[in-house]
Protein backbone atom coordinates (compact mmCIF):
# COMPACT_ATOMS: atom_id res chain seq x y z
CA UNK A 1 0.00 0.00 0.00
CA UNK A 2 2.71 2.47 1.01
CA UNK A 3 4.86 1.45 -1.98
CA UNK A 4 1.89 1.99 -4.24
CA UNK A 5 1.30 5.49 -2.81
CA UNK A 6 4.99 6.39 -3.17
CA UNK A 7 5.11 5.24 -6.80
CA UNK A 8 1.89 7.04 -7.74
CA UNK A 9 3.02 10.18 -5.89
CA UNK A 10 6.32 10.14 -7.79
CA UNK A 11 4.51 10.02 -11.13
CA UNK A 12 1.83 12.58 -10.24
CA UNK A 13 4.31 14.92 -8.55
CA UNK A 14 6.89 14.85 -11.33
CA UNK A 15 4.35 15.33 -14.14
CA UNK A 16 2.29 17.95 -12.34
CA UNK A 17 5.35 19.70 -10.92
CA UNK A 18 7.05 20.08 -14.29
CA UNK A 19 3.94 21.27 -16.15
CA UNK A 20 2.62 23.64 -13.51
CA UNK A 21 6.01 25.20 -12.70
CA UNK A 22 6.50 25.87 -16.43
CA UNK A 23 2.95 27.24 -16.63
CA UNK A 24 3.68 29.51 -13.67
CA UNK A 25 6.81 30.85 -15.40
CA UNK A 26 4.73 31.57 -18.52
CA UNK A 27 2.34 33.68 -16.40
CA UNK A 28 5.00 36.38 -16.20
CA UNK A 29 4.79 36.78 -19.99
CA UNK A 30 0.95 36.97 -20.02
CA UNK A 31 -1.07 37.92 -21.94
CA UNK A 32 1.47 37.60 -24.79
CA UNK A 33 1.84 33.95 -23.74
CA UNK A 34 -0.93 31.87 -22.19
CA UNK A 35 0.14 31.02 -18.65
CA UNK A 36 -1.47 28.89 -15.98
CA UNK A 37 -1.55 29.40 -12.24
CA UNK A 38 -3.46 32.18 -10.49
CA UNK A 39 -3.36 35.94 -10.12
CA UNK A 40 -2.62 35.59 -6.44
CA UNK A 41 0.35 33.35 -7.30
CA UNK A 42 1.70 36.17 -9.49
CA UNK A 43 1.32 38.59 -6.60
CA UNK A 44 2.94 36.25 -4.10
CA UNK A 45 5.86 35.37 -6.36
CA UNK A 46 6.37 39.07 -7.11
CA UNK A 47 6.43 39.65 -3.36
CA UNK A 48 9.29 37.16 -2.93
CA UNK A 49 10.91 38.55 -6.09
CA UNK A 50 13.48 35.80 -6.68
CA UNK A 51 14.91 35.82 -3.16
CA UNK A 52 15.44 32.12 -2.31
CA UNK A 53 14.82 32.44 1.44
CA UNK A 54 11.54 34.30 0.94
CA UNK A 55 10.26 31.81 -1.67
CA UNK A 56 11.31 28.91 0.55
CA UNK A 57 9.69 30.21 3.73
CA UNK A 58 6.49 31.28 1.97
CA UNK A 59 6.17 27.81 0.45
CA UNK A 60 7.12 26.14 3.74
CA UNK A 61 4.28 27.83 5.61
CA UNK A 62 1.76 26.35 3.20
CA UNK A 63 3.59 23.01 3.05
CA UNK A 64 2.98 22.65 6.78
CA UNK A 65 -0.71 23.58 6.52
CA UNK A 66 -1.13 21.11 3.63
CA UNK A 67 0.51 18.40 5.71
CA UNK A 68 -1.97 19.14 8.47
CA UNK A 69 -4.91 18.95 6.07
CA UNK A 70 -3.86 15.67 4.45
CA UNK A 71 -3.71 13.86 7.80
CA UNK A 72 -7.00 12.08 8.17
CA UNK A 73 -8.69 13.72 5.17
CA UNK A 74 -6.39 12.76 2.30
CA UNK A 75 -6.92 16.19 0.73
CA UNK A 76 -3.69 18.07 -0.01
CA UNK A 77 -5.45 21.48 -0.43
CA UNK A 78 -4.99 23.59 -3.55
CA UNK A 79 -2.02 25.34 -1.94
CA UNK A 80 0.35 22.52 -2.93
CA UNK A 81 0.12 23.38 -6.62
CA UNK A 82 -0.74 27.08 -6.19
CA UNK A 83 1.94 28.02 -3.69
CA UNK A 84 4.34 25.36 -2.41
CA UNK A 85 5.38 24.03 -5.81
CA UNK A 86 5.93 27.33 -7.70
CA UNK A 87 7.67 29.03 -4.77
CA UNK A 88 9.99 26.16 -3.84
CA UNK A 89 10.84 25.66 -7.49
CA UNK A 90 11.57 29.38 -7.79
CA UNK A 91 13.76 29.21 -4.66
CA UNK A 92 15.92 26.43 -6.14
CA UNK A 93 16.06 27.97 -9.61
CA UNK A 94 17.17 31.30 -8.13
CA UNK A 95 20.10 29.56 -6.42
CA UNK A 96 21.78 28.67 -9.69
CA UNK A 97 20.76 31.23 -12.29
CA UNK A 98 23.29 33.89 -13.11
CA UNK A 99 21.09 35.51 -15.78
CA UNK A 100 20.39 39.04 -14.54
CA UNK A 101 18.21 40.03 -17.53
CA UNK A 102 15.14 38.38 -16.03
CA UNK A 103 13.98 37.18 -12.63
CA UNK A 104 14.81 33.52 -11.82
CA UNK A 105 11.20 32.31 -11.99
CA UNK A 106 10.82 33.70 -15.50
CA UNK A 107 13.03 30.89 -16.90
CA UNK A 108 10.39 28.52 -18.27
CA UNK A 109 12.75 25.62 -19.02
CA UNK A 110 14.58 25.70 -15.69
CA UNK A 111 11.30 26.01 -13.80
CA UNK A 112 9.98 22.94 -15.64
CA UNK A 113 13.01 20.75 -14.87
CA UNK A 114 13.32 21.76 -11.23
CA UNK A 115 9.53 21.64 -10.85
CA UNK A 116 9.50 17.92 -11.68
CA UNK A 117 11.85 17.17 -8.78
CA UNK A 118 10.13 19.53 -6.35
CA UNK A 119 6.73 18.11 -7.30
CA UNK A 120 7.86 14.52 -6.79
CA UNK A 121 9.41 15.43 -3.42
CA UNK A 122 6.35 17.37 -2.21
CA UNK A 123 3.80 14.74 -3.23
CA UNK A 124 5.76 11.79 -1.86
CA UNK A 125 6.50 13.45 1.48
CA UNK A 126 3.00 14.89 1.98
CA UNK A 127 1.26 11.64 1.06
CA UNK A 128 3.46 9.45 3.28
CA UNK A 129 5.09 11.26 6.19
CA UNK A 130 2.49 13.97 6.81
CA UNK A 131 1.91 12.55 10.27
CA UNK A 132 5.39 13.73 11.35
CA UNK A 133 4.38 17.41 11.46
CA UNK A 134 3.45 18.50 14.98
CA UNK A 135 -0.21 19.42 14.81
CA UNK A 136 0.24 22.61 16.90
CA UNK A 137 2.93 23.98 14.57
CA UNK A 138 0.65 23.51 11.58
CA UNK A 139 -2.18 25.22 13.47
CA UNK A 140 0.05 28.27 14.01
CA UNK A 141 1.02 28.41 10.34
CA UNK A 142 -2.57 28.05 9.25
CA UNK A 143 -3.88 30.67 11.69
CA UNK A 144 -1.34 33.24 10.53
CA UNK A 145 -1.17 32.61 6.79
CA UNK A 146 -4.83 31.96 6.00
CA UNK A 147 -6.20 35.33 7.21
CA UNK A 148 -3.31 37.17 5.54
CA UNK A 149 -3.91 35.39 2.23
CA UNK A 150 -7.67 35.94 2.51
CA UNK A 151 -7.22 39.66 3.12
CA UNK A 152 -4.89 39.76 0.14
CA UNK A 153 -7.35 38.18 -2.28
CA UNK A 154 -10.60 39.69 -0.94
CA UNK A 155 -9.52 43.23 0.00
CA UNK A 156 -6.04 44.30 -1.10
CA UNK A 157 -6.01 42.90 -4.64
CA UNK A 158 -9.49 44.19 -5.61
CA UNK A 159 -8.62 47.57 -4.07
CA UNK A 160 -5.34 48.01 -5.93
CA UNK A 161 -6.78 46.77 -9.23
CA UNK A 162 -9.77 49.09 -8.85
CA UNK A 163 -7.49 52.06 -8.11
CA UNK A 164 -5.45 51.22 -11.20
CA UNK A 165 -8.65 51.08 -13.27
CA UNK A 166 -9.85 54.44 -11.92
CA UNK A 167 -6.46 56.01 -12.64
CA UNK A 168 -6.72 54.85 -16.25
CA UNK A 169 -9.75 57.06 -16.94
CA UNK A 170 -13.50 57.44 -16.53
CA UNK A 171 -14.52 54.69 -18.97
CA UNK A 172 -12.21 52.00 -17.57
CA UNK A 173 -13.01 53.09 -14.04
CA UNK A 174 -16.78 52.93 -14.57
CA UNK A 175 -16.67 49.46 -16.13
CA UNK A 176 -14.40 48.15 -13.36
CA UNK A 177 -16.64 49.66 -10.67
CA UNK A 178 -19.83 48.20 -12.14
CA UNK A 179 -18.54 44.71 -12.97
CA UNK A 180 -16.49 44.52 -9.76
CA UNK A 181 -19.59 45.27 -7.71
CA UNK A 182 -21.67 42.73 -9.61
CA UNK A 183 -19.04 39.98 -9.21
CA UNK A 184 -18.77 40.78 -5.50
CA UNK A 185 -22.54 40.19 -5.25
CA UNK A 186 -22.42 36.97 -7.21
CA UNK A 187 -19.21 35.29 -6.09
CA UNK A 188 -18.05 37.20 -3.03
CA UNK A 189 -14.90 38.45 -4.76
CA UNK A 190 -14.75 41.57 -6.89
CA UNK A 191 -11.36 40.87 -8.52
CA UNK A 192 -12.56 38.89 -11.58
CA UNK A 193 -15.17 41.58 -12.27
CA UNK A 194 -12.61 44.37 -11.98
CA UNK A 195 -10.32 42.55 -14.42
CA UNK A 196 -13.24 42.16 -16.86
CA UNK A 197 -13.90 45.87 -16.37
CA UNK A 198 -10.27 46.78 -17.15
CA UNK A 199 -10.36 44.61 -20.30
CA UNK A 200 -13.63 46.07 -21.60
CA UNK A 201 -13.01 49.62 -20.41
CA UNK A 202 -9.49 50.08 -21.77
CA UNK A 203 -10.57 48.47 -25.04
CA UNK A 204 -13.53 50.87 -25.27
CA UNK A 205 -11.26 53.77 -24.40
CA UNK A 206 -8.81 52.88 -27.19
CA UNK A 207 -11.20 51.79 -29.94
CA UNK A 208 -14.66 53.00 -28.87
CA UNK A 209 -17.71 51.12 -27.63
CA UNK A 210 -18.87 50.27 -31.15
CA UNK A 211 -15.61 48.56 -32.21
CA UNK A 212 -16.04 44.86 -33.01
CA UNK A 213 -13.55 43.68 -30.38
CA UNK A 214 -15.30 45.72 -27.67
CA UNK A 215 -18.70 44.29 -28.57
CA UNK A 216 -17.35 40.71 -28.58
CA UNK A 217 -15.66 41.28 -25.21
CA UNK A 218 -18.83 42.68 -23.66
CA UNK A 219 -20.90 39.76 -25.00
CA UNK A 220 -18.42 37.14 -23.73
CA UNK A 221 -18.15 38.76 -20.31
CA UNK A 222 -21.93 39.05 -19.90
CA UNK A 223 -22.39 35.39 -20.90
CA UNK A 224 -19.65 34.42 -18.45
CA UNK A 225 -21.14 36.39 -15.56
CA UNK A 226 -24.62 34.96 -16.27
CA UNK A 227 -23.19 31.42 -16.30
CA UNK A 228 -21.36 31.94 -13.01
CA UNK A 229 -24.48 33.52 -11.47
CA UNK A 230 -26.60 30.58 -12.57
CA UNK A 231 -24.23 27.92 -11.22
CA UNK A 232 -23.96 29.70 -7.89
CA UNK A 233 -27.74 29.95 -7.57
CA UNK A 234 -27.63 33.76 -7.65
CA UNK A 235 -30.96 34.08 -9.51
CA UNK A 236 -32.94 32.54 -6.63
CA UNK A 237 -31.22 34.90 -4.16
CA UNK A 238 -32.03 37.87 -6.38
CA UNK A 239 -35.71 37.01 -6.70
CA UNK A 240 -36.04 36.39 -2.96
CA UNK A 241 -34.45 39.71 -2.01
CA UNK A 242 -36.55 41.77 -4.41
CA UNK A 243 -39.91 40.05 -4.25
CA UNK A 244 -39.80 38.16 -0.97
CA UNK A 245 -40.32 34.79 -2.61
CA UNK A 246 -41.34 31.88 -0.43
CA UNK A 247 -40.13 33.54 2.76
CA UNK B 1 19.05 26.19 -23.55
CA UNK B 2 17.77 29.26 -25.44
CA UNK B 3 16.18 26.95 -27.99
CA UNK B 4 14.38 24.92 -25.33
CA UNK B 5 13.17 28.16 -23.79
CA UNK B 6 11.79 29.16 -27.20
CA UNK B 7 10.02 25.82 -27.67
CA UNK B 8 8.34 26.27 -24.32
CA UNK B 9 7.17 29.76 -25.29
CA UNK B 10 5.02 28.52 -28.18
CA UNK B 11 1.25 28.16 -28.07
CA UNK B 12 1.45 24.40 -28.64
CA UNK B 13 3.74 24.09 -25.62
CA UNK B 14 0.84 25.37 -23.53
CA UNK B 15 -1.41 22.61 -24.89
CA UNK B 16 1.19 19.97 -23.94
CA UNK B 17 1.81 21.49 -20.51
CA UNK B 18 -1.92 21.59 -19.78
CA UNK B 19 -2.30 17.98 -20.94
CA UNK B 20 0.51 16.83 -18.63
CA UNK B 21 -0.80 18.86 -15.70
CA UNK B 22 -4.33 17.51 -16.20
CA UNK B 23 -2.96 13.95 -16.37
CA UNK B 24 -1.24 14.52 -13.03
CA UNK B 25 -4.33 15.99 -11.37
CA UNK B 26 -6.64 13.18 -12.52
CA UNK B 27 -3.92 10.71 -11.48
CA UNK B 28 -3.98 12.30 -8.02
CA UNK B 29 -7.76 11.90 -7.90
CA UNK B 30 -7.36 8.24 -8.90
CA UNK B 31 -4.92 7.80 -6.03
CA UNK B 32 -7.46 9.42 -3.70
CA UNK B 33 -10.17 7.14 -5.05
CA UNK B 34 -8.21 3.93 -4.45
CA UNK B 35 -5.69 4.79 -1.70
CA UNK B 36 -7.56 7.54 0.15
CA UNK B 37 -4.80 10.13 -0.10
CA UNK B 38 -3.51 12.74 -2.56
CA UNK B 39 -6.51 14.76 -3.80
CA UNK B 40 -5.10 18.14 -4.92
CA UNK B 41 -8.00 20.12 -3.53
CA UNK B 42 -9.52 21.62 -0.39
CA UNK B 43 -10.97 19.35 2.29
CA UNK B 44 -14.56 20.41 1.57
CA UNK B 45 -14.23 19.61 -2.15
CA UNK B 46 -12.79 16.21 -1.31
CA UNK B 47 -15.80 15.69 0.96
CA UNK B 48 -18.12 16.59 -1.91
CA UNK B 49 -16.41 13.84 -3.92
CA UNK B 50 -16.71 11.43 -0.97
CA UNK B 51 -20.47 12.00 -0.83
CA UNK B 52 -20.61 10.71 -4.39
CA UNK B 53 -18.38 7.76 -3.52
CA UNK B 54 -20.51 6.80 -0.53
CA UNK B 55 -23.98 7.38 -1.97
CA UNK B 56 -23.38 6.93 -5.69
CA UNK B 57 -24.86 10.37 -6.36
CA UNK B 58 -22.10 12.49 -7.90
CA UNK B 59 -24.37 15.32 -9.11
CA UNK B 60 -23.28 17.70 -6.31
CA UNK B 61 -19.59 17.34 -7.06
CA UNK B 62 -20.17 17.49 -10.82
CA UNK B 63 -22.37 20.61 -10.80
CA UNK B 64 -20.09 22.47 -8.39
CA UNK B 65 -17.00 21.69 -10.45
CA UNK B 66 -18.43 22.11 -13.95
CA UNK B 67 -19.33 25.74 -13.24
CA UNK B 68 -15.74 26.50 -12.28
CA UNK B 69 -14.36 24.65 -15.28
CA UNK B 70 -16.50 26.49 -17.84
CA UNK B 71 -15.93 29.90 -16.28
CA UNK B 72 -12.16 29.49 -16.00
CA UNK B 73 -11.67 28.07 -19.48
CA UNK B 74 -13.51 31.07 -20.98
CA UNK B 75 -11.75 33.57 -18.71
CA UNK B 76 -8.24 32.07 -19.12
CA UNK B 77 -7.54 33.07 -22.72
CA UNK B 78 -9.02 36.55 -22.17
CA UNK B 79 -6.72 37.49 -19.30
CA UNK B 80 -3.75 35.28 -20.30
CA UNK B 81 -3.68 33.33 -17.03
CA UNK B 82 -5.63 30.08 -16.71
CA UNK B 83 -6.66 29.69 -13.07
CA UNK B 84 -5.55 26.13 -12.25
CA UNK B 85 -7.55 26.09 -9.00
CA UNK B 86 -10.94 26.28 -10.68
CA UNK B 87 -10.09 24.74 -14.04
CA UNK B 88 -7.60 21.97 -13.24
CA UNK B 89 -7.86 21.04 -9.58
CA UNK B 90 -11.64 21.43 -9.24
CA UNK B 91 -12.98 21.15 -12.80
CA UNK B 92 -10.72 18.45 -14.24
CA UNK B 93 -9.66 16.90 -10.94
CA UNK B 94 -13.12 16.54 -9.36
CA UNK B 95 -15.82 17.44 -11.89
CA UNK B 96 -14.68 15.23 -14.78
CA UNK B 97 -14.01 12.16 -12.59
CA UNK B 98 -17.43 12.68 -10.92
CA UNK B 99 -19.11 12.84 -14.34
CA UNK B 100 -17.21 9.77 -15.60
CA UNK B 101 -17.97 7.64 -12.55
CA UNK B 102 -21.63 8.75 -12.56
CA UNK B 103 -21.85 7.72 -16.22
CA UNK B 104 -20.48 4.26 -15.43
CA UNK B 105 -16.89 4.74 -16.64
CA UNK B 106 -15.49 3.97 -13.18
CA UNK B 107 -12.47 2.06 -14.54
CA UNK B 108 -11.16 5.24 -16.22
CA UNK B 109 -10.62 6.70 -12.73
CA UNK B 110 -10.02 3.50 -10.73
CA UNK B 111 -7.07 2.40 -12.86
CA UNK B 112 -4.08 4.71 -12.34
CA UNK B 113 -2.63 4.45 -15.89
CA UNK B 114 -6.07 4.93 -17.45
CA UNK B 115 -6.67 7.94 -15.19
CA UNK B 116 -3.39 9.53 -16.37
CA UNK B 117 -4.43 8.92 -19.96
CA UNK B 118 -7.95 10.29 -19.40
CA UNK B 119 -6.56 13.42 -17.75
CA UNK B 120 -4.04 13.89 -20.55
CA UNK B 121 -6.69 13.67 -23.27
CA UNK B 122 -9.01 16.10 -21.45
CA UNK B 123 -6.19 18.54 -20.73
CA UNK B 124 -5.12 18.41 -24.38
CA UNK B 125 -8.69 19.17 -25.48
CA UNK B 126 -8.99 22.10 -23.08
CA UNK B 127 -5.60 23.44 -24.20
CA UNK B 128 -6.74 23.38 -27.84
CA UNK B 129 -9.98 25.20 -26.93
CA UNK B 130 -8.09 27.86 -24.96
CA UNK B 131 -5.54 28.51 -27.71
CA UNK B 132 -8.39 28.57 -30.28
CA UNK B 133 -10.21 31.27 -28.29
CA UNK B 134 -6.97 33.26 -28.24
CA UNK B 135 -6.61 32.93 -32.02
CA UNK B 136 -10.23 33.88 -32.72
CA UNK B 137 -10.11 36.95 -30.50
CA UNK B 138 -6.44 37.92 -30.84
CA UNK B 139 -6.87 41.52 -29.73
CA UNK B 140 -9.13 40.68 -26.83
CA UNK B 141 -6.59 41.96 -24.34
CA UNK B 142 -5.37 45.37 -25.49
CA UNK B 143 -1.84 46.42 -24.61
CA UNK B 144 -3.17 49.08 -22.26
CA UNK B 145 -5.15 46.56 -20.18
CA UNK B 146 -2.02 44.45 -19.83
CA UNK B 147 0.02 47.40 -18.61
CA UNK B 148 -2.65 48.23 -16.00
CA UNK B 149 -2.82 44.64 -14.76
CA UNK B 150 0.94 44.11 -14.58
CA UNK B 151 1.37 47.37 -12.66
CA UNK B 152 -1.38 46.47 -10.21
CA UNK B 153 -0.10 42.89 -9.90
CA UNK B 154 3.36 44.09 -8.91
CA UNK B 155 1.90 46.45 -6.33
CA UNK B 156 -0.21 43.73 -4.66
CA UNK B 157 2.97 41.74 -4.08
CA UNK B 158 4.22 44.43 -1.71
CA UNK B 159 1.09 44.08 0.44
CA UNK B 160 1.55 40.48 1.50
CA UNK B 161 4.45 41.09 3.91
CA UNK B 162 2.56 43.66 6.01
CA UNK B 163 -0.59 41.48 5.90
CA UNK B 164 1.30 38.48 7.32
CA UNK B 165 2.81 40.76 9.97
CA UNK B 166 -0.63 42.05 11.07
CA UNK B 167 -2.04 38.55 11.01
CA UNK B 168 0.80 37.21 13.19
CA UNK B 169 0.37 40.06 15.68
CA UNK B 170 -3.36 39.37 15.85
CA UNK B 171 -2.70 35.65 16.40
CA UNK B 172 -0.48 35.85 19.51
CA UNK B 173 2.13 38.00 21.23
CA UNK B 174 5.10 35.62 20.67
CA UNK B 175 4.22 35.13 17.02
CA UNK B 176 3.77 38.89 16.67
CA UNK B 177 7.15 39.70 18.22
CA UNK B 178 8.83 37.11 16.05
CA UNK B 179 7.14 38.47 12.94
CA UNK B 180 8.15 42.06 13.75
CA UNK B 181 11.77 41.04 14.36
CA UNK B 182 11.89 38.94 11.21
CA UNK B 183 10.29 41.64 9.09
CA UNK B 184 12.69 44.31 10.42
CA UNK B 185 15.69 42.08 9.72
CA UNK B 186 14.58 41.32 6.16
CA UNK B 187 13.72 44.99 5.57
CA UNK B 188 17.19 46.04 6.78
CA UNK B 189 18.89 43.61 4.39
CA UNK B 190 16.52 44.57 1.55
CA UNK B 191 14.86 41.13 1.36
CA UNK B 192 11.10 40.77 0.77
CA UNK B 193 9.62 41.22 4.25
CA UNK B 194 7.00 38.50 3.76
CA UNK B 195 9.71 35.83 4.23
CA UNK B 196 11.03 37.43 7.41
CA UNK B 197 7.57 37.84 8.92
CA UNK B 198 6.65 34.17 8.39
CA UNK B 199 10.02 32.80 9.53
CA UNK B 200 10.08 35.01 12.62
CA UNK B 201 6.52 34.17 13.66
CA UNK B 202 6.97 30.43 13.14
CA UNK B 203 10.36 30.38 14.87
CA UNK B 204 9.21 32.31 17.95
CA UNK B 205 5.89 30.56 18.43
CA UNK B 206 7.46 27.21 17.51
CA UNK B 207 10.34 27.48 20.02
CA UNK B 208 7.91 28.29 22.84
CA UNK B 209 5.86 25.29 21.78
CA UNK B 210 8.86 22.93 21.67
CA UNK B 211 10.21 24.14 25.02
CA UNK B 212 6.79 23.56 26.52
CA UNK B 213 6.75 27.00 28.16
CA UNK B 214 3.71 29.16 27.47
CA UNK B 215 0.97 28.13 25.13
CA UNK B 216 1.98 30.44 22.30
CA UNK B 217 -1.55 31.75 21.96
Contacts between the chains, C-beta under 8 A, distances in Angstrom:
chain1	res1	chain2	res2	distance
A	1	B	35	6.9
A	4	B	35	6.4
A	5	B	31	6.9
A	5	B	35	5.3
A	5	B	37	6.2
A	5	B	38	7.4
A	8	B	27	6.8
A	8	B	30	7.7
A	8	B	31	4.6
A	8	B	35	7.2
A	8	B	38	7.2
A	8	B	112	5.9
A	9	B	31	7.3
A	9	B	38	6.6
A	11	B	24	7.8
A	11	B	27	6.4
A	11	B	112	7.9
A	11	B	116	7.3
A	12	B	24	4.8
A	12	B	25	8.0
A	12	B	27	4.5
A	12	B	28	4.8
A	12	B	31	6.7
A	12	B	38	6.9
A	13	B	24	7.6
A	15	B	20	5.2
A	15	B	21	7.4
A	15	B	23	5.9
A	15	B	24	4.0
A	15	B	27	7.3
A	15	B	116	7.7
A	16	B	20	7.6
A	16	B	21	5.7
A	16	B	24	3.1
A	16	B	25	6.4
A	16	B	28	7.3
A	16	B	40	7.5
A	17	B	24	7.9
A	18	B	20	6.8
A	19	B	17	4.5
A	19	B	18	7.3
A	19	B	20	4.0
A	19	B	21	3.8
A	19	B	24	6.8
A	20	B	21	5.3
A	20	B	24	8.0
A	20	B	84	6.5
A	22	B	8	6.1
A	22	B	13	7.9
A	22	B	17	5.4
A	23	B	14	7.6
A	23	B	17	5.3
A	23	B	18	7.5
A	23	B	21	6.7
A	23	B	82	7.6
A	23	B	84	7.2
A	26	B	8	7.6
A	26	B	9	7.5
A	26	B	14	7.0
A	26	B	17	7.8
A	27	B	80	7.8
A	27	B	81	5.3
A	29	B	9	7.2
A	30	B	79	7.3
A	30	B	80	3.2
A	30	B	81	5.1
A	30	B	146	7.9
A	31	B	79	6.5
A	31	B	80	2.7
A	31	B	81	7.8
A	31	B	141	4.4
A	31	B	146	5.6
A	32	B	80	7.5
A	33	B	9	6.0
A	33	B	14	7.4
A	33	B	80	7.3
A	34	B	11	6.9
A	34	B	14	4.7
A	34	B	76	7.1
A	34	B	77	6.5
A	34	B	80	6.1
A	34	B	82	6.8
A	34	B	130	6.3
A	34	B	131	6.7
A	34	B	134	6.3
A	35	B	80	6.3
A	35	B	81	5.0
A	35	B	82	7.1
A	36	B	14	7.6
A	36	B	17	7.2
A	36	B	18	6.6
A	36	B	21	7.1
A	36	B	76	7.5
A	36	B	81	6.9
A	36	B	82	4.1
A	36	B	83	7.9
A	36	B	84	5.2
A	36	B	87	7.9
A	36	B	88	7.5
A	37	B	81	6.2
A	37	B	82	7.7
A	37	B	83	7.7
A	37	B	84	6.0
A	38	B	81	7.1
A	38	B	83	5.2
A	38	B	84	6.7
A	38	B	85	5.9
A	39	B	81	6.3
A	39	B	83	7.6
A	39	B	153	6.9
A	42	B	81	7.2
A	42	B	153	5.1
A	42	B	157	7.9
A	43	B	153	5.9
A	43	B	156	4.1
A	43	B	157	4.8
A	43	B	159	7.9
A	43	B	160	6.8
A	44	B	157	6.9
A	44	B	160	6.1
A	44	B	194	7.9
A	45	B	157	7.6
A	46	B	153	6.5
A	46	B	154	5.4
A	46	B	156	7.6
A	46	B	157	3.3
A	47	B	157	3.7
A	47	B	158	6.7
A	47	B	159	7.9
A	47	B	160	4.5
A	47	B	161	6.5
A	47	B	192	5.5
A	47	B	194	5.0
A	48	B	192	5.1
A	48	B	194	6.6
A	48	B	195	6.5
A	49	B	157	7.3
A	49	B	192	5.4
A	51	B	191	5.2
A	51	B	192	5.5
A	51	B	195	6.7
A	53	B	191	6.6
A	53	B	195	5.3
A	53	B	199	7.7
A	54	B	186	7.5
A	54	B	191	6.1
A	54	B	192	4.3
A	54	B	194	6.1
A	54	B	195	3.1
A	54	B	196	7.9
A	55	B	195	7.6
A	56	B	195	7.7
A	57	B	195	4.5
A	57	B	198	4.9
A	57	B	199	4.7
A	57	B	202	7.9
A	58	B	194	6.1
A	58	B	195	6.3
A	58	B	198	6.4
A	60	B	198	7.7
A	61	B	198	5.0
A	61	B	202	7.0
A	69	B	42	7.9
A	69	B	43	5.7
A	70	B	37	6.6
A	70	B	38	8.0
A	73	B	43	4.9
A	73	B	46	6.2
A	73	B	47	7.9
A	74	B	32	5.7
A	74	B	36	4.9
A	74	B	37	4.2
A	74	B	38	6.7
A	74	B	39	6.0
A	74	B	46	6.5
A	75	B	32	7.7
A	75	B	39	4.7
A	75	B	41	5.9
A	75	B	42	6.4
A	75	B	43	4.6
A	75	B	45	7.3
A	75	B	46	3.8
A	76	B	28	7.7
A	76	B	38	6.4
A	76	B	39	6.3
A	76	B	40	5.3
A	76	B	41	7.5
A	77	B	41	7.2
A	77	B	42	5.5
A	77	B	43	7.2
A	78	B	40	6.8
A	78	B	41	5.9
A	78	B	42	6.0
A	78	B	85	4.9
A	78	B	89	5.2
A	80	B	40	6.1
A	81	B	25	8.0
A	81	B	40	5.7
A	81	B	84	6.3
A	81	B	88	7.8
A	81	B	89	6.5
A	82	B	84	7.2
A	82	B	85	6.2
A	107	B	5	7.0
A	108	B	5	5.8
A	108	B	8	4.3
A	108	B	9	6.5
A	109	B	1	6.6
A	109	B	4	4.6
A	109	B	5	4.9
A	109	B	8	5.7
A	112	B	8	6.7
A	119	B	24	7.9
A	123	B	28	7.7
A	123	B	38	7.1
A	127	B	31	7.7
A	127	B	37	5.0
A	127	B	38	5.2
A	134	B	209	7.4
A	136	B	209	5.4
A	136	B	216	7.4
A	137	B	202	7.4
A	137	B	206	5.6
A	137	B	209	6.5
A	140	B	171	7.3
A	140	B	175	6.6
A	140	B	201	7.5
A	140	B	202	6.6
A	140	B	205	4.9
A	140	B	206	7.0
A	140	B	209	7.5
A	140	B	216	6.7
A	141	B	202	6.3
A	143	B	171	5.2
A	144	B	164	6.6
A	144	B	167	5.1
A	144	B	168	4.9
A	144	B	171	5.2
A	144	B	175	6.3
A	144	B	179	7.8
A	144	B	198	7.4
A	144	B	201	5.6
A	144	B	202	7.9
A	145	B	164	6.9
A	145	B	167	7.3
A	145	B	198	7.2
A	147	B	167	4.7
A	147	B	170	7.4
A	148	B	160	6.8
A	148	B	163	4.2
A	148	B	164	4.4
A	148	B	166	7.4
A	148	B	167	4.0
A	149	B	160	7.9
A	149	B	163	7.9
A	151	B	163	5.2
A	151	B	167	7.5
A	152	B	156	7.0
A	152	B	159	6.3
A	152	B	160	5.7
A	152	B	163	5.7
A	156	B	156	6.0
A	156	B	159	4.4
A	156	B	163	6.8
A	157	B	152	8.0
A	157	B	156	4.9
A	160	B	152	5.0
A	160	B	155	5.1
A	160	B	156	5.2
A	160	B	159	7.3
A	161	B	149	7.4
A	161	B	152	4.7
A	161	B	156	7.8
A	163	B	152	7.7
A	164	B	148	5.0
A	164	B	149	7.7
A	164	B	151	6.0
A	164	B	152	4.1
A	164	B	155	7.8
A	165	B	148	6.7
A	168	B	144	7.3
A	168	B	148	5.6
A	172	B	148	7.5
A	192	B	75	6.9
A	195	B	79	5.8
A	195	B	149	6.8
A	196	B	78	8.0
A	198	B	145	5.2
A	198	B	148	5.4
A	198	B	149	6.3
A	199	B	78	6.3
A	199	B	79	7.1
A	199	B	140	7.2
A	199	B	141	6.2
A	199	B	142	7.8
A	199	B	145	5.1
A	202	B	142	5.6
A	202	B	144	4.3
A	202	B	145	4.3
A	202	B	148	6.5
A	203	B	142	5.0
A	203	B	145	6.9
A	205	B	144	7.3
A	206	B	142	5.5
A	206	B	144	6.1
A	207	B	142	7.7
A	213	B	137	7.1
A	213	B	139	5.1
A	213	B	140	6.7
A	213	B	142	7.9
A	216	B	137	6.0
A	216	B	140	7.4
A	217	B	78	7.6
A	217	B	137	7.8
A	217	B	140	6.1
A	220	B	74	6.8
A	220	B	78	7.0
A	220	B	137	7.8
A	223	B	74	7.8
A	224	B	71	6.1
A	224	B	74	5.3
A	224	B	75	6.5
A	227	B	67	7.2
A	227	B	70	6.1
A	227	B	71	6.3
A	227	B	74	8.0
A	228	B	67	6.7
A	228	B	71	5.1
A	230	B	67	8.0
A	231	B	63	7.1
A	231	B	66	7.4
A	231	B	67	3.0
A	231	B	70	7.9
A	231	B	71	7.7
A	232	B	67	7.1
